[in-house]
Amino acid sequence: RRFGTKCTACQQGIPPTQVVRKAQDFVYHLHCFACIICNRQLATGDEFYLMEDGRLVCKEDYETAKQNDDSEAGAKRPRTTITAKQLETLKNAYKNSPKPARHVREQLSSETGLDMRVVQV
């Protein structure tokens, strides 16, 4: 019991006569060889992802989770590209006043065509 093979998922011992599933160096009971998200039991030939800690995720759930992560990462505002003329205008204005008042920033925004936040930052 102490030194025998243990299931990676449930950490229970596995008797030598029991049928098991293996993924790399990890060993599982048949009923423990399942996706951690949808709990679907994985069969021979099913595509799955093996996490570093031995947890299993079916291909469908993994790709869904990855798409959600990508869409959240894609929700960020793209970087603003500043042209040489815009940069020159901003440098001149900030050289005259390192902390311009709101109305000056609004004027810079309309002159350069940049967002107020970009002018401020």
N, C-alpha and C positions, 0 to 999 in steps of 0.2 A: 504493500500500500504506500509506503513512504517513498520508495525509490522506483516504482513502476511508472509506466507511461501515463501522462495526464492529458486530458482534453484541453486544448488551448482556450476554448470558449468558456467552458463551465468549471475547469480546474478539477474535475472529478477523475478518479482513476479509471483506466481502461483495462479490462481483463484481456489476457493474451488471446482468448478465443473469440472476442468480439470483433465484428467487421468495422473498419474505420475508414475515414477519408483523410488524405494528406494534401497539403499545399506547402511546397518547399519543405522546410524542416518542421512545420506545424502539423499536429495530429488532432483529429476531431472525431467525436461520436457522429454517427450518421445524422442523428436529429439535431446536432449542434452545428453542422455544416450548412449554415443558413446566412442570408443577408441580414446585417444588423439593422437596416432601415425598414425593409418591408417584411422581414421574417420569413421570406420564401426559402424553402429548403432547396439548396443547389444540387443538381444532379450531374452525372458525368457528361461532359461536353458543354455545360453551361459556361458562359464567359463571366468572369468576376474579377474584382480587384482585391488584392491582399494588402491590407494596411500593415505598417511596420510592427504594430503590436499584435498582429495575428487576426485582427477582425476582418470579416469578409463583407464585401459590398457587391451586389449584382451589377452588371454592366449598365442596365437601365437607370438604376438609382444613382450610380456614380456619375453618369453623363448628365442626368437632370440636375444634380447638385453642382456639377461643374458649370453648366449653363447659367444657373442662378448666380454663382460666384462671378462669372464673366459679365453678366448683365449688371450686377451691382458695381463692379469695378468700372464698367463702361458708363455708369451714371455720372461720373465725375465730369466737370466742365473741362473741355480741352484747353491746353495752354494757349495763351494769346501770343501771337507773333507781332512784334513791334517793328515797324519799318525804320529806316535810318532817319527819315524826316521827322517821324513821331518822336523818336528818341532824342533828336536834337532839340525839338520844341520842349520836351519834358526837362531835359538837362538845363536849358536856359532858364526855365521857370523856377526850377528848384535851386539853381545857383543864386537867383535873386532872393528867394525866400525858401529856406529849408522846410518850413512848415506852412504851406499856403492855406489861406482860409477857404472855407467851403465854396464861396462864389468863384474864387480863382480856380479851384479844382474843377468846378462845373464848366468854366470857360475853357480850360484845357481839354476837358472831355469833348466838348463840342468842336473845338479846333482840330483835335487829332482824330476824332471819330472812335476813341477808345471808351470803354466802360468807365464809370466813375471809380469803381473799385480798383481797376487796373491803374488808373492815374494816381490813386492814393497809395497803392502798394509800391 
